[in-house]
């Protein structure tokens, strides 16, 4: 799987308020092309008709991170998914190593993560995701930690994307 990401901002409305957004353009093995997703980072829900997952509703936002005693950063996020168990919760909100170049030495790191909440009303599942640019070993990777819930079934994953 490949994932092309583009990030930008634009102003809107009479207040000329700036809104940031990210576009994810997935490419799948076998030539199956995903549908680009333009996600506003405003926690505003929008509809997306996905090639694989069908009609979904998505909310996305930046979240800050809190620096831990070992210098790693943990997302300061209010999860929408409840009752997932402490092991999965800890995996989703795990403290990570980030590129700290240019970062102030404070305890809070602004816009360290992107948080998504995705729901499929038709298929009855939800997904919660935490994205970050993370240092893994010596490599800088885009990581996506996710938990998917359908009924009593709970699955979690961490995907890593290399920059090309």
NUFITI-254282 format. One line per 8 residues: number of its first residue (from 1); for each residue x, z, y of C-alpha. Coordinates in steps of 0.2 Angstrom, whole numbers, plus 5000, padded with zeros to 4 digits. Layout:
REM residues N
NUM = X Z Y  ...
This chain:
REM residues 164
1 = 5000 5000 5000  5006 4996 5018  4999 5003 5034  5002 4996 5051  4999 5008 5065  4997 5005 5083  4994 5018 5096  4988 5017 5114
9 = 4977 5023 5128  4965 5016 5140  4954 5023 5154  4935 5023 5154  4920 5029 5164  4918 5033 5182  4930 5047 5181  4944 5035 5174
17 = 4947 5048 5161  4961 5042 5149  4957 5041 5130  4970 5039 5117  4967 5030 5101  4976 5024 5085  4973 5008 5075  4976 5009 5056
25 = 4977 4992 5047  4979 4994 5028  4986 4982 5016  4983 4984 4998  4992 4977 4982  4985 4961 4975  4982 4954 4992  4966 4964 4996
33 = 4966 4966 5014  4958 4982 5022  4948 4982 5038  4957 4988 5053  4951 5005 5060  4952 5009 5078  4950 5028 5079  4948 5036 5096
41 = 4957 5053 5097  4943 5061 5105  4933 5070 5091  4919 5058 5094  4911 5052 5078  4910 5033 5075  4905 5021 5061  4917 5011 5051
49 = 4912 4999 5037  4927 5000 5025  4932 4986 5012  4934 5000 4999  4924 5015 5004  4909 5007 5012  4900 5014 5027  4909 5030 5033
57 = 4908 5041 5049  4925 5046 5056  4930 5059 5069  4949 5060 5074  4959 5071 5086  4976 5076 5090  4980 5094 5086  4994 5105 5091
65 = 5006 5114 5080  5013 5131 5079  5031 5134 5076  5035 5145 5061  5050 5157 5061  5060 5144 5051  5057 5131 5065  5044 5121 5055
73 = 5027 5117 5063  5010 5121 5056  4994 5112 5062  4982 5123 5073  4966 5115 5066  4949 5121 5063  4945 5112 5046  4927 5105 5043
81 = 4929 5107 5025  4924 5124 5018  4927 5133 5002  4942 5122 4996  4952 5136 4989  4968 5144 4996  4980 5132 4987  4972 5116 4993
89 = 4970 5124 5011  4989 5129 5011  4994 5111 5006  4983 5103 5019  4990 5114 5033  5007 5116 5026  5021 5119 5039  5032 5104 5040
97 = 5049 5098 5048  5046 5087 5063  5058 5077 5074  5061 5090 5088  5071 5078 5099  5065 5081 5117  5053 5095 5112  5053 5111 5121
105 = 5058 5127 5112  5041 5135 5114  5030 5141 5100  5016 5127 5102  5020 5109 5100  5007 5098 5108  5000 5083 5099  5010 5086 5083
113 = 4997 5081 5071  4981 5069 5070  4966 5077 5061  4952 5066 5054  4936 5071 5046  4928 5057 5036  4911 5057 5028  4901 5045 5017
121 = 4882 5048 5018  4879 5034 5005  4891 5041 4992  4890 5059 4996  4909 5063 4999  4919 5070 5013  4938 5069 5017  4949 5079 5028
129 = 4966 5072 5033  4981 5079 5043  4993 5065 5048  5011 5069 5055  5028 5061 5058  5038 5072 5046  5056 5074 5042  5057 5073 5022
137 = 5075 5075 5017  5084 5064 5029  5070 5052 5032  5057 5052 5045  5040 5047 5037  5022 5046 5042  5013 5058 5030  4995 5060 5027
145 = 4988 5076 5018  4970 5074 5012  4957 5083 5003  4941 5074 4997  4926 5084 4991  4911 5077 4982  4899 5091 4976  4909 5103 4967
153 = 4924 5091 4964  4939 5093 4975  4954 5082 4975  4970 5083 4986  4984 5071 4990  4999 5069 5001  5004 5051 5004  5021 5046 5013
161 = 5023 5030 5022  5041 5023 5026  5044 5014 5043  5049 4996 5041
